[in-house]
């Protein structure tokens, strides 16, 4: 059974930092493509940061220079370090994995709430 479990969300003041973690189980983590998405109330879910199939990283323009995605394959964990947080970063943040044969399977975590106060 595939599980992605996020943690690290919470309430922070503007300018502050948070680090999100996502622990994966039931997948071959080291060869899976991991990403972070977010969804604010009334908005579409959008990509925040992710790894490509070649292992490089991609970021949404609005988080470049502030957020960093990283992974620890020994711990089956992907992280999202979020610095200089802004109120507009308030959203539910979701861990996403593409995995399996041909990276054809997609799994989502349950999400973690990030709230940035002004």
Short mmCIF file of the C-alpha atoms (twelve columns), coordinates in Angstrom:
data_MODEL
# 
_entry.id   MODEL 
# 
loop_
_atom_site.group_PDB 
_atom_site.id 
_atom_site.type_symbol 
_atom_site.label_atom_id 
_atom_site.label_alt_id 
_atom_site.label_comp_id 
_atom_site.label_asym_id 
_atom_site.label_seq_id 
_atom_site.Cartn_x 
_atom_site.Cartn_y 
_atom_site.Cartn_z 
_atom_site.pdbx_PDB_model_num 
ATOM 1   C CA . UNK A 1   0.000   0.000  0.000   1 
ATOM 2   C CA . UNK A 2   1.361   3.372  -1.028  1 
ATOM 3   C CA . UNK A 3   1.437   6.047  1.631   1 
ATOM 4   C CA . UNK A 4   2.729   9.596  1.524   1 
ATOM 5   C CA . UNK A 5   2.596   11.297 4.898   1 
ATOM 6   C CA . UNK A 6   3.273   15.027 5.122   1 
ATOM 7   C CA . UNK A 7   4.198   16.941 8.237   1 
ATOM 8   C CA . UNK A 8   5.657   20.280 9.233   1 
ATOM 9   C CA . UNK A 9   2.832   22.627 8.355   1 
ATOM 10  C CA . UNK A 10  1.531   25.225 10.741  1 
ATOM 11  C CA . UNK A 11  1.027   28.903 11.430  1 
ATOM 12  C CA . UNK A 12  3.912   31.280 10.851  1 
ATOM 13  C CA . UNK A 13  4.319   35.024 10.524  1 
ATOM 14  C CA . UNK A 14  5.238   36.617 7.226   1 
ATOM 15  C CA . UNK A 15  8.968   36.415 6.684   1 
ATOM 16  C CA . UNK A 16  9.246   33.215 8.671   1 
ATOM 17  C CA . UNK A 17  10.238  29.707 7.651   1 
ATOM 18  C CA . UNK A 18  8.825   26.217 7.702   1 
ATOM 19  C CA . UNK A 19  10.146  22.865 6.546   1 
ATOM 20  C CA . UNK A 20  7.683   20.336 5.224   1 
ATOM 21  C CA . UNK A 21  8.492   16.641 5.167   1 
ATOM 22  C CA . UNK A 22  6.889   13.805 3.257   1 
ATOM 23  C CA . UNK A 23  7.679   10.229 4.187   1 
ATOM 24  C CA . UNK A 24  6.869   7.667  1.523   1 
ATOM 25  C CA . UNK A 25  6.193   3.974  1.912   1 
ATOM 26  C CA . UNK A 26  5.119   1.273  -0.493  1 
ATOM 27  C CA . UNK A 27  7.092   2.718  -3.409  1 
ATOM 28  C CA . UNK A 28  10.627  2.455  -4.722  1 
ATOM 29  C CA . UNK A 29  11.401  5.908  -3.446  1 
ATOM 30  C CA . UNK A 30  14.847  6.413  -4.931  1 
ATOM 31  C CA . UNK A 31  13.500  6.035  -8.480  1 
ATOM 32  C CA . UNK A 32  10.257  7.893  -7.919  1 
ATOM 33  C CA . UNK A 33  9.679   11.436 -9.102  1 
ATOM 34  C CA . UNK A 34  8.651   13.524 -6.115  1 
ATOM 35  C CA . UNK A 35  7.004   16.921 -6.066  1 
ATOM 36  C CA . UNK A 36  5.162   19.370 -3.839  1 
ATOM 37  C CA . UNK A 37  1.873   20.971 -4.853  1 
ATOM 38  C CA . UNK A 38  -0.350  23.424 -3.073  1 
ATOM 39  C CA . UNK A 39  -3.978  24.442 -3.166  1 
ATOM 40  C CA . UNK A 40  -5.396  27.614 -1.724  1 
ATOM 41  C CA . UNK A 41  -9.127  28.031 -1.060  1 
ATOM 42  C CA . UNK A 42  -11.022 28.577 -4.290  1 
ATOM 43  C CA . UNK A 43  -7.949  27.961 -6.435  1 
ATOM 44  C CA . UNK A 44  -6.601  25.123 -8.545  1 
ATOM 45  C CA . UNK A 45  -3.925  22.832 -7.183  1 
ATOM 46  C CA . UNK A 46  -0.569  23.979 -8.540  1 
ATOM 47  C CA . UNK A 47  2.984   22.727 -8.685  1 
ATOM 48  C CA . UNK A 48  5.296   24.378 -6.180  1 
ATOM 49  C CA . UNK A 49  8.516   22.426 -6.665  1 
ATOM 50  C CA . UNK A 50  9.572   19.057 -7.918  1 
ATOM 51  C CA . UNK A 51  12.225  16.755 -9.218  1 
ATOM 52  C CA . UNK A 52  12.327  15.818 -12.876 1 
ATOM 53  C CA . UNK A 53  12.978  12.321 -14.128 1 
ATOM 54  C CA . UNK A 54  16.644  13.210 -14.550 1 
ATOM 55  C CA . UNK A 55  16.925  14.397 -10.965 1 
ATOM 56  C CA . UNK A 56  17.039  18.113 -11.577 1 
ATOM 57  C CA . UNK A 57  14.653  20.453 -9.803  1 
ATOM 58  C CA . UNK A 58  11.909  22.748 -11.006 1 
ATOM 59  C CA . UNK A 59  10.190  25.543 -9.162  1 
ATOM 60  C CA . UNK A 60  7.175   27.728 -9.693  1 
ATOM 61  C CA . UNK A 61  8.267   31.276 -10.444 1 
ATOM 62  C CA . UNK A 62  6.607   32.617 -7.318  1 
ATOM 63  C CA . UNK A 63  8.777   30.483 -5.004  1 
ATOM 64  C CA . UNK A 64  12.140  30.659 -6.768  1 
ATOM 65  C CA . UNK A 65  14.817  31.829 -4.397  1 
ATOM 66  C CA . UNK A 66  12.598  31.232 -1.351  1 
ATOM 67  C CA . UNK A 67  11.746  27.515 -1.399  1 
ATOM 68  C CA . UNK A 68  14.074  24.549 -1.779  1 
ATOM 69  C CA . UNK A 69  13.099  20.962 -2.472  1 
ATOM 70  C CA . UNK A 70  15.405  18.176 -1.378  1 
ATOM 71  C CA . UNK A 71  15.251  14.459 -0.742  1 
ATOM 72  C CA . UNK A 72  16.893  11.833 1.425   1 
ATOM 73  C CA . UNK A 73  16.574  8.495  -0.309  1 
ATOM 74  C CA . UNK A 74  17.874  6.643  2.751   1 
ATOM 75  C CA . UNK A 75  14.901  7.978  4.714   1 
ATOM 76  C CA . UNK A 76  12.344  7.801  1.884   1 
ATOM 77  C CA . UNK A 77  11.681  11.463 2.561   1 
ATOM 78  C CA . UNK A 78  11.271  14.560 0.449   1 
ATOM 79  C CA . UNK A 79  11.477  18.011 2.017   1 
ATOM 80  C CA . UNK A 80  10.319  21.492 1.163   1 
ATOM 81  C CA . UNK A 81  12.219  24.235 2.914   1 
ATOM 82  C CA . UNK A 82  10.168  27.412 2.762   1 
ATOM 83  C CA . UNK A 83  11.806  30.714 3.662   1 
ATOM 84  C CA . UNK A 84  10.610  34.310 3.481   1 
ATOM 85  C CA . UNK A 85  7.042   33.126 3.630   1 
ATOM 86  C CA . UNK A 86  4.293   35.452 2.449   1 
ATOM 87  C CA . UNK A 87  0.564   35.491 3.249   1 
ATOM 88  C CA . UNK A 88  -0.106  34.397 -0.322  1 
ATOM 89  C CA . UNK A 89  1.780   31.164 0.405   1 
ATOM 90  C CA . UNK A 90  -1.115  30.143 2.649   1 
ATOM 91  C CA . UNK A 91  -2.469  26.863 1.278   1 
ATOM 92  C CA . UNK A 92  -2.733  23.158 1.784   1 
ATOM 93  C CA . UNK A 93  0.540   21.585 0.652   1 
ATOM 94  C CA . UNK A 94  0.513   18.126 -0.874  1 
ATOM 95  C CA . UNK A 95  3.239   15.603 -1.533  1 
ATOM 96  C CA . UNK A 96  3.025   13.965 -4.969  1 
ATOM 97  C CA . UNK A 97  4.793   10.921 -6.333  1 
ATOM 98  C CA . UNK A 98  5.090   9.421  -9.771  1 
ATOM 99  C CA . UNK A 99  6.230   5.857  -9.362  1 
ATOM 100 C CA . UNK A 100 5.962   2.295  -10.583 1 
ATOM 101 C CA . UNK A 101 6.733   0.866  -13.992 1 
ATOM 102 C CA . UNK A 102 7.308   3.692  -16.414 1 
ATOM 103 C CA . UNK A 103 6.494   6.136  -13.607 1 
ATOM 104 C CA . UNK A 104 2.892   5.579  -14.604 1 
ATOM 105 C CA . UNK A 105 1.360   5.574  -11.140 1 
ATOM 106 C CA . UNK A 106 0.496   8.743  -9.255  1 
ATOM 107 C CA . UNK A 107 -0.033  9.033  -5.525  1 
ATOM 108 C CA . UNK A 108 -0.877  11.970 -3.272  1 
ATOM 109 C CA . UNK A 109 -0.454  12.624 0.399   1 
ATOM 110 C CA . UNK A 110 -3.268  13.885 2.585   1 
ATOM 111 C CA . UNK A 111 -1.808  17.386 2.748   1 
ATOM 112 C CA . UNK A 112 -0.587  19.712 5.438   1 
ATOM 113 C CA . UNK A 113 -1.890  23.202 6.103   1 
ATOM 114 C CA . UNK A 114 0.438   26.177 5.915   1 
ATOM 115 C CA . UNK A 115 -0.906  29.494 7.135   1 
ATOM 116 C CA . UNK A 116 1.145   32.680 6.896   1 
ATOM 117 C CA . UNK A 117 -0.106  35.652 8.854   1 
ATOM 118 C CA . UNK A 118 0.664   39.231 7.893   1 
# 
